[in-house]
Amino acid sequence: MRNAKQQLIGWALIGFIVVLALCAVGMVVLKVLPPRDQARVLQHLPAPVRVAVNNWIFPHPDSVPAPSAPVKNISSLLTPIATRPSTPLPTSTPITPSPEPSRTPTFVPIDTPQAEPTASPTPASAAPVAIPSISAPGPKQAARSTPASPEGISVLLTGAKQEYQLWNNCGPATLSMNLGFYGWTGSQVEAAKFLKPDPEDKNVSPDQLVEFARSVGFTAQYRVNGTPDLIKTLLRAGLPVLIEKGFEPEADLGWMGHYELLVGFNDEKQEFIAMDSYMGPYQAVPYAEFEKYWRQFNRTYLAIYPNEKAEQAQSILGVQLDDATLWSGSLATAQQEAAANPDDPFAWFNLGTSYTALQDWSNAATAYDRARQLSLPWRMPWYQFGWFDAYLHAGRYDDVLALADTVIKVTPNIEETYYYKGLALKALGNRAGARSQLELALKRNPNFKPAQDALASF
């Protein structure tokens, strides 16, 4: 009997060792796979295992690195700009229409555009709006889809064909849906060839989306400090709106940036309706959730339209097309939110971004310091780069290098980080190192004009 038990224990031990060995081999193999193949494997693992394995493959900090300088005099940053010493604001760039696109726009708003500046709820007795069906099911990643209800929809624009994003491709996919609404026949693959030649690039910035939209014949505006009422007015005019927002699609994935195309809203149910390259078509986005995540990117929105809609769009956007007015308003919003909640890192970050746009580098750096002190999500430097500019102009090159290196250690595929690291090294007198970093930026994205210009200045 004892021998039988000993044999059983021995076989169990051998089995345990074999399982451990297989797991070890599997982990080694997994780590050398391309990231997209790693993701395919990870999605089949139970959530706790997926988290542990993912953290082993991609070790990352819990938040962005702390500032190198002590944070002082933050209360002075909340002084309204009208009462501050007068400083010249950046000169606004005149907006000119892009070349006429060689296509016919094909958009179909379900309701008739209205002129009122604010939305009025649809009467409860109104007939439900027919939401177009999507015949092809989405990928597994869209399982958390929350389709909008047809009941009580105020405005819904149809004509944007759903594109589920390819790997790291929410920017090109969402832009493709936006342009396709007006009849553009390209796809996210075509857009990505210009926007992110490196498929592992985790970020496409709003100004890059604007550049591509203009290159294919559309007028495009990149604005911040948007409001729900402005979004609704653009939607009533038959203009979908592309926004950048924070995103937490799965609990174990953590916070990240994301693009979404707004195509409607429902005041009765208090929600926007979005084409989402990850979640699926005609998604319900509750107003409160929309506000929470949109403000994490300073309420960034892109208004993209054909030239024949330019006069109408610009009449809606009005003074928001003037850069000085836009950023002064953004500053005021951030000041109000930081004053209301001094422990809100996103309010201070938006404050830093607004001061950066107004070229008040010292105050911008201090605002960013406060945001970093309050612990921002560790992926934040992947998407927003105002703090790199602020620290560069403030002469705080160590902070630029710390932020850039934090990103590069986790994902060495974002061209902006090499660009800013190169500028910091150049300012420190390391011209060879600077040139090397700028060349790495262009290796990741040969179309990245800031790095082209920086190299040309050597």
PyMOL commands that set and color helices and strands:
alter all, ss='L'
color gray80, all
select helices_A, chain A and resi 2-32+35-42+47-57+74-78+81-83+140-142+170-181+188-195+206-215+228-236+287-297+307-321+323-340+345-357+361-373+380-382+386-393+397-410+415-427+431-444+449-456
alter helices_A, ss='H'
color red, helices_A
select strands_A, chain A and resi 108-109+155-158+219-223+241-247+256-266+271-276+280-286+301-305
alter strands_A, ss='S'
color yellow, strands_A
deselect
rebuild
show_as cartoon
